Amino acid sequence: MKKVIRTKNIGLWNTIDHSAHESNGIKLQRNKLLEAARFIRECEHPDWADMAYDLGYSSQQHFITDFNRVLGKTPLQYKKELGFQSSE
């Protein structure tokens, strides 16, 4: 009986640890994308592929998909809503 309880407890801790790891990963990703949004606001003509690479994405499409999922619009849509204004 103790062995079963230990196994369940280990599973519980693994689940908690995994959830915490996922939560931290989501926060890091969100922070990276918010940094990308700041850069988009400041840069008159951002290079999406370079931005994706600088943020650690393996492809521009993956960056755009994540940006859209987190901020609710693509980077280009976000830039267009700003009216292409530079903050320089």
C-alpha positions as a Python dict, from the first residue, in 0.01 Angstrom:
ca = {
    (1, 'M'): (0, 0, 0),
    (2, 'K'): (283, 243, 80),
    (3, 'K'): (443, 178, -257),
    (4, 'V'): (122, 275, -436),
    (5, 'I'): (93, 593, -231),
    (6, 'R'): (455, 684, -304),
    (7, 'T'): (399, 629, -673),
    (8, 'K'): (93, 850, -665),
    (9, 'N'): (280, 1120, -472),
    (10, 'I'): (571, 1110, -715),
    (11, 'G'): (323, 1143, -1000),
    (12, 'L'): (161, 1437, -824),
    (13, 'W'): (498, 1611, -777),
    (14, 'N'): (592, 1542, -1137),
    (15, 'T'): (262, 1692, -1246),
    (16, 'I'): (312, 1999, -1026),
    (17, 'D'): (673, 2039, -1144),
    (18, 'H'): (568, 1997, -1508),
    (19, 'S'): (288, 2254, -1464),
    (20, 'A'): (528, 2503, -1305),
    (21, 'H'): (774, 2449, -1587),
    (22, 'E'): (501, 2503, -1848),
    (23, 'S'): (383, 2815, -1665),
    (24, 'N'): (736, 2958, -1662),
    (25, 'G'): (777, 2873, -2029),
    (26, 'I'): (452, 3050, -2115),
    (27, 'K'): (561, 3358, -1917),
    (28, 'L'): (898, 3363, -2094),
    (29, 'Q'): (731, 3330, -2433),
    (30, 'R'): (481, 3603, -2349),
    (31, 'N'): (762, 3833, -2235),
    (32, 'K'): (954, 3769, -2557),
    (33, 'L'): (648, 3852, -2763),
    (34, 'L'): (580, 4168, -2563),
    (35, 'E'): (942, 4267, -2631),
    (36, 'A'): (875, 4204, -3001),
    (37, 'A'): (567, 4429, -2981),
    (38, 'R'): (781, 4704, -2826),
    (39, 'F'): (1034, 4667, -3105),
    (40, 'I'): (758, 4682, -3366),
    (41, 'R'): (637, 5009, -3212),
    (42, 'E'): (989, 5156, -3222),
    (43, 'C'): (1108, 5029, -3560),
    (44, 'E'): (975, 5189, -3876),
    (45, 'H'): (1038, 4888, -4101),
    (46, 'P'): (1086, 4572, -3892),
    (47, 'D'): (1231, 4262, -4056),
    (48, 'W'): (999, 3982, -3939),
    (49, 'A'): (1244, 3702, -4022),
    (50, 'D'): (1529, 3869, -3831),
    (51, 'M'): (1299, 3939, -3539),
    (52, 'A'): (1185, 3577, -3529),
    (53, 'Y'): (1545, 3455, -3538),
    (54, 'D'): (1655, 3703, -3267),
    (55, 'L'): (1376, 3578, -3041),
    (56, 'G'): (1484, 3218, -3086),
    (57, 'Y'): (1216, 3100, -3326),
    (58, 'S'): (1308, 2842, -3586),
    (59, 'S'): (1083, 3004, -3844),
    (60, 'Q'): (913, 3332, -3918),
    (61, 'Q'): (576, 3156, -3942),
    (62, 'H'): (611, 3009, -3592),
    (63, 'F'): (686, 3358, -3455),
    (64, 'I'): (386, 3508, -3638),
    (65, 'T'): (157, 3228, -3515),
    (66, 'D'): (265, 3273, -3152),
    (67, 'F'): (242, 3653, -3177),
    (68, 'N'): (-113, 3621, -3311),
    (69, 'R'): (-209, 3372, -3039),
    (70, 'V'): (-74, 3589, -2756),
    (71, 'L'): (-154, 3941, -2883),
    (72, 'G'): (-462, 3863, -3094),
    (73, 'K'): (-320, 3985, -3426),
    (74, 'T'): (-26, 3924, -3654),
    (75, 'P'): (281, 4147, -3623),
    (76, 'L'): (188, 4321, -3949),
    (77, 'Q'): (-168, 4384, -3830),
    (78, 'Y'): (-24, 4520, -3505),
    (79, 'K'): (211, 4750, -3700),
    (80, 'K'): (-70, 4870, -3928),
    (81, 'E'): (-285, 4960, -3627),
    (82, 'L'): (-1, 5184, -3511),
    (83, 'G'): (-19, 5370, -3841),
    (84, 'F'): (345, 5283, -3921),
    (85, 'Q'): (458, 5563, -3688),
    (86, 'S'): (813, 5553, -3562),
    (87, 'S'): (889, 5663, -3206),
    (88, 'E'): (1233, 5796, -3305),
}
